[in-house]
Amino acid sequence: MSRGHKKSSLRERRPAFYAVTPCTYNHSRRLRPFTRPETMEGDWLDELRQPRAGPSFVQRARDAPDDDDAIIRDDFGPAVIAQEDAEETSFQQFIRHWMNERHAPDILPAQEDLLARLLDHARKQANDVKLLREHPDTSEDEHFRIMLVQTEVERVMFVIRSYVRTRLQKIEKYARYIGMTPEVHERLSQGELDYAQQYVQILDTILTNAVLQSLPPPQQGLDDKTADIPPMIQGPDKQRPVFAHARQACPPVRLPDGSTMEMEKGQISLTPYYVIEQLLLRGEVELV
């Protein structure tokens, strides 16, 4: 039996959590047990195995058929209903707030606690992935799982970045309106409020140096209100229609024509934003 044949046979007999390492003296190979890092105990691998509202990306990859031509079962309905009835995870809650922020014309209350919790969790997962990638005893199967976890981390970070960008765009667009509307300050984090104030100061300085200082004093204002002319301070358009999905049975709301509407659970309605604004703030509806 050749030496190459012995190596292949040894690999076939080697258990999944054993690694082959060279000996120091006789250039032969010995088996030593895989030692799992301490960071893996009670961390993201255990959390991935816990039941959630829907199958995780890792579980879907494990359960995927080996043949691309496998028949797709037509039984999605009960699974979707089970996901709706299950308790939301932190990431699912954040996705709902992200979609609301993207579709709402007004800036919504900041989700500071939820955002901080997701960022801490994503950093911990990224650090664990880095440690496991660098560990010499990580098996090929675990490398594949690590790749899936890293994909999930990147997906979470994409949603977080999109959420922050959306809020910054609204802050820049309505910066002067935010500065003149104290009730909006409660919806912003301290960092966002400081950013809005600094943005207004920089914008005023640029406009003054570039244009306003060359105009007569009566025309140097940035908050003039004149009849038949749109206001210089732009606020959110709450008349804009939005699609609202009822997460539960909602109390009656008054429509623009004076009639009332009651939304049942699961109902989707197209209505001006101001009609469902309070329902959205209470979490009874979500924007889609």
Secondary structure, 3 states (H helix, E strand, C coil): CCHHHHHHHHHHHCCCCEEEEECCCCCCEEEEECCCCHHHCCCHHHHHHCCCCCCCHHHHHHHCCCCCCCCCCCCHHHHHHHHHHCCCCHHHHHHHHHHHHHHCCCCCCCCHHHHHHHHHHHHHHHHHHHHHHHCCCCCHHHHHHHHHHHHHHHHHHHHHHHHHHHHHHHHHHCHHHHHHCHHHHCCCCHHHHHHHHHHHHHHHHHHHHHCHHHCCHHHCCCCCCCCCCCCCCCCCCCCCEEEEEECCCCCCEECCCCCEECCCCCCEEEEEHHHHHHHHHCCCEEEC
